[in-house]
Amino acid sequence: MEIQNQELEMARNYALYTHRNIFLTGKAGTGKTTFLRRLRAESKRRMIVVAPTGVAAINAGGVTIHSFFQLAPGLFLPGKMVAGRDPKSRYSISKQKQNILRSLSLLVIDEISMVRADLLDAIDDVLRRYQDRSKPFGGVQLLLIGDLQQLAPVATDTEWPLLKEVYTTPYFFSSLALQQTDFVYIELKHVYRQQDQTFVDLLNSVRDGHVTQATLQALNARYTPRFNPPDSEDWITLTTHNHQAARLNEQRMLALSNTPHTFEARIKGDFPESSYPTDATLTLKVGAQVMFCKNDPSTAKAYYNGRIGRVAEIGNGSVTVVCRRESGSSASSDVDRIEVKPLEWANTRYTTDPATATIHEEQIGSFTQIPLRLAWAITIHKSQGLTFDHAIINAGRAFSHGQVYVALSRCRTLEGMVLSTPITQDIITTDPDVIQFNAYAGEHTPTPETFLNDRRLFLEDILCDIFDFRAISMRLRYFERLTAEHLSAYFSSYARSVAEAASLTDSQLMAVGIKFQTQIRQIMSANDEASSQLLRERLRKGMAYYASSTAKILGELLTLQLPEIDNARTRAQITNEYTILQSAYDEKMAIFTACLTDFSLEAYWNAKAKAAMTEETTPSRKTRTKKAAEPKLPSEKKKSPKKTDIDYGRIRNATLYHALLEWRQLTARERKLPLAYIMPLHTIIGISNMQPRTPDELLSIPGIGKKTVQDYGADLLELVATHSN
C-alpha cells in the first residue's frame, strides 16, 4: 500500500492517539487486513486481536472471541438468565487472563460483520468486570474491522425470537453497550485488489444493492454453462455450500489416474478441529489442483495464502507445486516450481511477562501439515479474504446477505470470472438495516479537525485522570466507615489511622487534584508551544508532589497490618475494600514514578499495565501485611485485673498477639473447627495484653473458663512465657 491513503492514516491516528471507538470498514480488497498487521507492529498500547471464528482468528494472528473471553456458546441476554446458567459461574477466568483484561487498552475485533450484538454485549460484561464498571467496555477502546456488506451474523430461528426482545437487529451495531459510545466511522475507499474501474463499479452496485438491468446484463455476460476450463489456467469454483465444494473436489480427484498420497497432520496441545486450516488427513495426487493456505515464511516468499497451482511431484514428506508465474515478473520461465514441506500453525493465547507487564502470545497448540488444500472448489465463506485470477462462481443458491458480493469480489478481473449459474435480482440481497446504519455512520466520518480535537481531549482526559483522587477518596471513606463500625472496639489505633488518612486524602490529594486538573485544561486549551512547555513543567512538579504525598498518606496506611477479624462476612468485606485501595494506590504510584521526569503515553500505558498485574509481580498483600506490626503503644503497669478491666483498643504485645493467632489457626485446622470456636478474638487480645503466668490469671480473662484452661492452658502459658515483654 504505497499509495497515499488518507483513510488508512486517519484510522491509524485514531487507534494510536484517541480513545474513541472505531468502526473501520471498506469494500473487499481495500487493505483492512494489511492495516491490522501494521498496527500490531507499530502500536505500544496493550492490544489484543480477536475474531468470531477460528479460521478468521488464525488469519488475523489472534484468538477467537469465545476462547479469549471464556464465553459459553449460545445466547447472552443482558440482565437475563439463559438456559439455566448460573451468572456466578458464567466466567472462569485465570489470574493470568484477569491481569491481561485489567491492563487491556485496545481491543481489536476482526470480521466484525459476523459478530452478533449479544456477543459484543457479553464482551462488555467481561471488560466492565475487570476495568471501569461505569463505562462501556470498561473504558477499553474498540477497533472494529469488517464489511457489513459481506458475511452476516447467524441468528437461528430459535435464537432470534429471544434476541429481538432486546435487540433491533442481530448486527453488532445494535449492541446496547456500543450504542452508549460515540464511535467514529472510517471507510477505506481505495481498492487494491481490482484495477478495472468498470469491474469495481459493478461490484459496488452489487454491494450496495443498487442492481440495474444493465448491471445484471454486464455480469451475466460472464455466464457460461458447463464451462470447461483449460488445464493451462488455474480455475477455482466458489460454491455456496460445503457439500458442493467437497463433491467437485472428489470428482476431480477420482478422474486422476495417479497414485494417491496421504499426509497426516501432527496436532499437539490445544488446537480445535473447527480451526484446522486444511485437512488433518490430506490426500493428494500428481495433477491435483491445490491452493496454498499459508504465506511462505521463508525469505523466498514463493507462495501466499490463496495462490493456486498443480501438484507436479510428491516426494518423501514434501510436495512440489507448479504455479503460473505472476504477471510482471522478469523471470525467463512462465512458471514457478515450488517445493512445499509441512508448516506449523499455532493456536495461541495471550499471557503477560511478570517482569515487564508486556502482553505476549503463548502457543498452546499446533497443527503441522503440508500447507495445501484441494482447490478445484471451495465455499464462498472460506474464500473470504482471498484473491483469485480465475474463478467460476456458482452462487445460484446464495442464502445470506452479502454472499454474492463476497464471491464476485474475490476475482481480480471481470475477465477472470465465469458464472456457472446466472446472477438474478433475487439472490442479490442487501439488508435494509445495514443500508440504514451505513447511511447514519457515514455522517460520522471524522475530519482532520475532529481528529485533532479528539487527540487533545484524549491526552487531557489521561492527564486529568492521573491527578483525580475522587474515586480513591470515596473508597477510603467507605473503608473508614467499615473500620469504625467493626474494628474500633478492639483496634482503635488502626481505625484512627484510617480516619486520618481519609481526611488527609481529601485535603491534600483530592482537593489539590481538582485544582490541578483545572490548570491542565486551561493550559491545554491554549494549544501553542508556550503552553506545551508550561504543561511539561507543571506535570513534572505535579508528579513529584503526588509521588511524595501519596506515598506518605496512603502508602503509610497500607503498610499497617490489616487486623484479624473473626466474623467471616466482615473480614471478607474489609479485606475486599483494602485490596481495592491497594490496587488504586499501586496504579497511582506506578504512574507517578514512571512519569516523574517526563510524561509520555508509552510510559503511562506501561505503568498502568504493570500496576494492574501487581498480584503476579510482587509479593502478595497477605504476605506483606503479615510482616507489618500493629503500631506499638506505651506500656503501662500491670494490675490484677477484673474481667472488665482490659482495654481492648490497644495491643501491648504484638509479638505475643501474632503468636496466639498462629496457634489458634493451627489448632482450628487440627480440630476442624471455626477459629472463634477455639478462642474468640477479644480473648486473644486479653491474653496478649495481660500476659497471664498462672492458670488462675488465665481464668481472670474474659472468654476463658475452666474447660479452656484444661484443654489449652499449658499451650497458652508456654506462649506467654516465650513471647512476654
Disulfide bonds with the S-S distance in Angstrom:
none
